[in-house]
């Protein structure tokens, strides 16, 4: 049986990929809301929904940052 200290959770993450992904989500939200043709709260709702839909992928990325060796 493996020792729990030997188990590696997640994988290494490049910060540049996280930043590019976050920027892509914001740009996609701006496209969906029409670049400010709708109220700001609609942008916040769309942005929140996108983060909730992508939460699994984001948590995997963040999990890679906080991994045990």
Wavefront OBJ file of the C-alpha trace (Angstrom):
o trace
v 0.000 0.000 0.000
v 1.322 3.431 -0.902
v 2.088 6.015 1.696
v -0.250 9.016 1.371
v 2.768 11.328 1.246
v 3.875 9.669 -2.003
v 0.644 10.368 -3.887
v 0.806 13.320 -6.261
v -2.482 15.147 -6.796
v -2.820 17.233 -9.928
v -0.190 18.099 -12.441
v 2.092 21.090 -12.937
v 0.332 24.162 -14.256
v 1.772 27.027 -16.238
v 0.585 30.384 -14.960
v 0.569 31.698 -18.533
v -2.104 29.127 -19.473
v -4.231 30.127 -16.485
v -3.970 33.816 -17.404
v -4.733 33.137 -21.075
v -7.734 31.022 -20.053
v -9.051 33.739 -17.742
v -8.605 36.355 -20.479
v -10.426 34.098 -22.949
v -13.365 33.743 -20.546
v -13.599 37.517 -20.103
v -13.404 38.121 -23.871
v -16.066 35.459 -24.495
v -18.271 37.129 -21.876
v -17.797 40.467 -23.616
v -18.820 38.910 -26.952
v -21.930 37.347 -25.394
v -22.985 40.601 -23.715
v -22.313 42.710 -26.808
v -19.345 44.706 -25.492
v -21.305 46.888 -23.047
v -24.508 47.188 -25.038
v -26.159 45.414 -22.117
v -26.007 46.513 -18.468
v -22.877 45.631 -16.474
v -24.814 43.207 -14.274
v -25.604 41.055 -17.341
v -21.854 40.836 -17.986
v -21.314 39.752 -14.356
v -24.033 37.088 -14.656
v -22.570 35.702 -17.891
v -19.051 35.768 -16.448
v -20.232 33.952 -13.304
v -22.065 31.306 -15.335
v -19.000 30.668 -17.458
v -16.811 30.253 -14.374
v -19.383 27.882 -12.852
v -19.520 25.829 -16.052
v -15.733 25.691 -16.201
v -15.263 25.224 -12.428
v -14.130 21.639 -12.840
v -11.369 22.591 -15.245
v -10.354 25.612 -13.184
v -10.204 23.530 -9.988
v -7.997 20.987 -11.774
v -5.652 23.799 -12.818
v -5.542 25.253 -9.317
v -5.139 21.752 -7.868
v -2.006 21.404 -9.944
v -0.610 24.499 -8.256
v -1.246 23.044 -4.798
v 0.174 19.577 -5.109
v 2.060 17.342 -2.753
v 5.411 15.893 -3.667
l 1 2 3 4 5 6 7 8 9 10 11 12 13 14 15 16 17 18 19 20 21 22 23 24 25 26 27 28 29 30 31 32 33 34 35 36 37 38 39 40 41 42 43 44 45 46 47 48 49 50 51 52 53 54 55 56 57 58 59 60 61 62 63 64 65 66 67 68 69
